[in-house]
């Protein structure tokens, strides 16, 4: 009798010890976490949520999926609702920047670039902005011998503008360590894109952004966890 009880206890202990691994199995359907699990009810613990993000990213890199209570948007995040034309003011600033660096061979005023970022109203405006950034990057390398990227604050404003007009496909290019635009990626820039994904209830986009953060070794912040888990 004691032997039977001992065998049952050992089997129960083995079942409990294997439970976490069964939950992480790629064959198991994703489980929608409760509000309390997402940190919506309990107080926010930055370090705890950062560890959860790192585990989630490691799990995703192995081909797994994580549960998410958000509903996927019916329209792709990078789709365009129709033909968009660049704003006249953005076109004018773009022409001024290119004329300065390609014809006059002189550095344009910083105010032109900042004004372009501020005036972007649609995706074509963002494309003109990125084209200007690429030409400025080449000019800084070839004429001014400046090998450093633009500062992080500029990258954040570019990412913010991309999120504002929905040009997330271009905004994600600002997160790469090695890019042709001279942008300095940071997790603060990624947070603007993550906020866009959360507002538009697009968990697949959020996962793509988190993978970019990991690929480009951007250090996580408590604010990142706050966006993902709240």
C-alpha positions as CSV (number, residue, x, y, z in Angstrom):
1,X,0.0,0.0,0.0
2,X,2.8,2.4,0.9
3,X,4.5,1.5,-2.4
4,X,1.4,2.4,-4.4
5,X,1.0,5.7,-2.6
6,X,4.6,6.5,-3.1
7,X,4.3,5.8,-6.9
8,X,1.2,8.0,-7.2
9,X,3.0,10.9,-5.3
10,X,6.0,10.6,-7.6
11,X,3.8,10.7,-10.7
12,X,1.9,13.7,-9.4
13,X,5.2,15.6,-8.7
14,X,6.4,14.8,-12.2
15,X,3.2,16.1,-13.7
16,X,3.5,19.4,-11.7
17,X,7.2,19.8,-12.7
18,X,6.4,19.4,-16.4
19,X,3.5,21.8,-16.4
20,X,5.5,25.0,-17.3
21,X,7.1,23.2,-20.2
22,X,3.8,22.1,-21.6
23,X,2.5,25.7,-21.5
24,X,5.5,26.8,-23.6
25,X,5.2,24.1,-26.2
26,X,4.7,25.5,-29.7
27,X,2.0,22.8,-30.3
28,X,-0.1,24.2,-27.6
29,X,-2.6,26.9,-28.8
30,X,-1.9,30.4,-27.4
31,X,-3.6,31.1,-24.1
32,X,-5.3,34.5,-23.7
33,X,-3.9,35.9,-20.4
34,X,-6.2,37.3,-17.8
35,X,-6.2,41.1,-17.1
36,X,-4.3,40.5,-13.9
37,X,-1.7,38.5,-15.8
38,X,-1.1,41.4,-18.1
39,X,-0.6,43.7,-15.1
40,X,-3.8,45.6,-15.7
41,X,-5.0,45.1,-12.1
42,X,-1.8,44.7,-10.1
43,X,0.8,47.4,-9.7
44,X,3.4,47.9,-12.4
45,X,6.7,46.3,-11.6
46,X,9.2,47.6,-14.3
47,X,11.9,45.0,-13.6
48,X,9.4,42.1,-13.6
49,X,7.8,43.2,-16.9
50,X,11.2,43.7,-18.5
51,X,12.0,40.1,-17.7
52,X,8.7,39.0,-19.1
53,X,9.4,40.8,-22.4
54,X,12.8,39.2,-22.6
55,X,11.3,35.7,-22.1
56,X,8.6,36.5,-24.6
57,X,11.2,37.6,-27.2
58,X,13.3,34.5,-26.6
59,X,10.3,32.3,-27.0
60,X,9.2,34.0,-30.2
61,X,12.7,33.5,-31.6
62,X,12.3,29.8,-31.1
63,X,9.2,29.7,-33.2
64,X,6.7,29.9,-30.4
65,X,3.7,32.2,-30.0
66,X,2.5,34.1,-27.0
67,X,-1.1,34.8,-26.1
68,X,-2.5,38.2,-26.5
69,X,-6.0,39.6,-25.7
70,X,-5.9,42.2,-28.4
71,X,-7.8,41.8,-31.7
72,X,-5.8,41.9,-34.9
73,X,-6.7,44.9,-37.1
74,X,-8.6,44.0,-40.2
75,X,-6.4,46.2,-42.4
76,X,-2.6,45.7,-42.7
77,X,-0.6,48.4,-40.9
78,X,1.4,49.4,-44.0
79,X,-1.5,49.5,-46.4
80,X,-2.5,52.8,-48.1
81,X,-6.2,53.7,-48.3
82,X,-5.5,55.5,-51.6
83,X,-3.2,57.7,-53.6
84,X,-1.4,60.2,-51.4
85,X,0.5,63.2,-52.7
86,X,3.2,64.9,-50.7
87,X,2.3,68.3,-49.1
88,X,3.5,71.3,-50.9
89,X,5.5,72.6,-48.0
90,X,7.3,69.2,-47.6
91,X,8.1,69.1,-51.4
92,X,9.5,72.6,-51.2
93,X,11.7,71.8,-48.2
94,X,12.8,68.6,-49.9
95,X,13.9,70.5,-53.0
96,X,15.7,73.1,-50.9
97,X,17.7,70.4,-49.0
98,X,18.6,68.6,-52.2
99,X,19.6,71.8,-54.0
100,X,21.8,72.7,-51.1
101,X,23.7,69.4,-50.8
102,X,23.8,68.4,-54.5
103,X,24.1,71.8,-56.3
104,X,25.5,74.3,-53.9
105,X,27.5,71.7,-52.0
106,X,26.7,73.4,-48.7
107,X,25.1,72.2,-45.5
108,X,21.4,73.2,-45.3
109,X,20.1,74.9,-42.2
110,X,19.0,72.5,-39.5
111,X,15.6,74.2,-39.4
112,X,14.7,72.9,-42.8
113,X,15.0,69.2,-41.7
114,X,13.2,69.8,-38.4
115,X,10.4,71.6,-40.3
116,X,10.1,68.7,-42.7
117,X,9.6,66.3,-39.7
118,X,7.0,68.6,-38.2
119,X,5.1,69.2,-41.4
120,X,4.7,65.5,-42.5
121,X,1.0,64.7,-43.0
122,X,1.0,61.5,-45.0
123,X,3.2,58.6,-46.1
124,X,4.5,60.4,-49.2
125,X,5.7,63.2,-46.9
126,X,7.6,60.6,-44.9
127,X,9.1,59.2,-48.1
128,X,10.4,62.6,-49.1
129,X,11.7,63.0,-45.5
130,X,13.7,59.8,-45.7
131,X,15.0,60.7,-49.1
132,X,16.3,64.0,-47.7
133,X,17.9,62.2,-44.8
134,X,19.7,59.8,-47.1
135,X,21.1,62.6,-49.2
136,X,22.1,64.5,-46.1
137,X,23.8,61.3,-44.8
138,X,25.9,61.0,-48.0
139,X,26.7,64.7,-47.9
140,X,27.9,64.5,-44.3
141,X,30.2,61.6,-45.2
142,X,31.6,62.8,-48.5
143,X,31.9,66.5,-47.9
144,X,32.0,67.1,-44.2
145,X,33.8,63.8,-43.3
146,X,31.3,63.3,-40.5
147,X,30.9,59.6,-39.8
148,X,28.6,59.8,-36.8
149,X,24.8,59.4,-37.2
150,X,22.3,62.1,-36.4
151,X,21.5,62.4,-32.7
152,X,19.0,60.1,-31.0
153,X,16.5,63.0,-30.5
154,X,16.2,63.4,-34.3
155,X,15.6,59.7,-34.7
156,X,12.9,59.8,-32.1
157,X,11.1,62.7,-33.8
158,X,11.3,60.8,-37.2
159,X,9.8,57.7,-35.6
160,X,7.1,59.9,-33.9
161,X,6.2,61.4,-37.3
162,X,6.0,57.9,-38.9
163,X,3.6,56.8,-36.2
164,X,1.6,59.9,-36.5
165,X,0.9,59.3,-40.2
166,X,0.9,55.5,-40.1
167,X,4.1,55.0,-42.1
168,X,5.2,52.2,-39.8
169,X,7.1,50.3,-42.5
170,X,9.5,53.3,-42.9
171,X,9.5,54.0,-39.2
172,X,10.8,50.5,-38.5
173,X,13.8,51.3,-40.7
174,X,14.8,53.8,-38.1
175,X,15.4,51.0,-35.6
176,X,18.2,49.4,-37.5
177,X,21.8,49.9,-36.2
178,X,23.1,50.1,-39.7
179,X,20.9,52.2,-42.0
180,X,21.4,54.5,-44.9
181,X,19.7,57.4,-43.3
182,X,22.1,58.2,-40.6
183,X,19.5,57.7,-37.9
184,X,20.6,56.6,-34.4
185,X,18.1,53.9,-33.2
186,X,16.9,53.9,-29.7
187,X,14.2,52.1,-27.6
188,X,12.5,55.5,-27.2
189,X,11.9,55.6,-31.0
190,X,10.6,52.0,-30.8
191,X,8.2,53.0,-28.1
192,X,6.4,55.4,-30.5
193,X,5.9,52.5,-32.9
194,X,4.8,50.2,-30.2
195,X,2.2,52.7,-29.0
196,X,0.9,52.8,-32.6
197,X,0.6,49.0,-32.7
198,X,-1.2,49.0,-29.3
199,X,-3.7,51.8,-30.3
200,X,-4.5,49.9,-33.6
201,X,-4.7,46.6,-31.8
202,X,-2.1,44.9,-33.9
203,X,-0.2,42.3,-31.9
204,X,1.7,41.0,-34.9
205,X,3.1,44.4,-35.5
206,X,4.1,44.6,-31.9
207,X,5.9,41.3,-32.1
208,X,7.8,42.5,-35.2
209,X,8.9,45.7,-33.4
210,X,10.0,43.7,-30.4
211,X,12.1,41.4,-32.6
212,X,13.7,44.5,-34.2
213,X,14.6,45.8,-30.7
214,X,16.2,42.5,-29.9
215,X,18.0,42.1,-33.3
216,X,19.5,45.6,-32.9
217,X,20.5,45.2,-29.2
218,X,18.4,48.2,-28.1
219,X,18.2,48.2,-24.2
220,X,14.7,47.8,-22.9
221,X,13.1,50.4,-20.6
222,X,10.3,50.1,-18.1
223,X,8.2,52.3,-20.5
224,X,8.5,49.6,-23.1
225,X,7.1,47.0,-20.7
226,X,4.3,49.5,-19.8
227,X,3.2,49.8,-23.4
228,X,3.3,46.0,-24.1
229,X,1.6,44.7,-20.9
230,X,-0.9,47.5,-20.1
